[in-house]
């Protein structure tokens, strides 16, 4: 084989290999964020209004076919907490992408064995944060994006009963938008 023919063959092979590599890369897709829902579980956050106060309701649902072992306490705290002890982590973002800091002090108590329960298939556990304006200071009337996820951060949870699987995976809720009035309340100790 002549040198020119060999060079042409290598160039053609090189094109085929690069095309195959590109097709493979495109079929795999780009790197994505981990699934928003853990296998067998879903998590959601909804806004509610009680006596004029804007609050949040969190719902953890077992969508699987077998029972889950969960921390049913479902307390909440700011997502940026350095030493998290709560199962629900919150992040509120207001105007121009400003992260709204949590302004209340909360009791940082570790979960107890009695906080755990079996969540049967098809059932849900809920928790509420009753008044956002008590613990967050908003810039007047604004739409706020609320992101939340459930994650049991207890390093030593009690053993799950036979047949139940511990839910140790992060489960994200779809972000929601909430309209707040921006009335500034004095921050006071709270246990969200």
KALINFEN-V537881 format. One line per field, one symbol per residue. phi: phi as a letter, one per 40 degrees, with the letter a starting at -180 (. if undefined). burial: # if it has 9 or more other ideal C-beta (glycine too) atoms within 8 Angstrom, else .. A space follows every 10 residues. Layout:
phi->???
burial->???
This chain:
phi->.ccccccccc cccdcccccc ccccccccgc dbcddcbcdg bbbbbbcabb fgccbbbbbb bcccbbcbbb ccdfcbaccc dcbcbccbbb abbbdfgccc ccbbcbccbc cbdcccacbc dgbbbbabbc adccbbbbcg cacbcbbaab accccbcccc cdgbbccbcc bccccbbbcb cgcccccbda bc
burial->.....#..#. .......... .......... ......##.# #.###.##.. ..######## ####.##### ##.#####.. #...###### ####....## ...#.#.... #...##.##. #...#####. ######.#.. .#.####### ##....#... ...####... ###..#.### .#....#..# .#
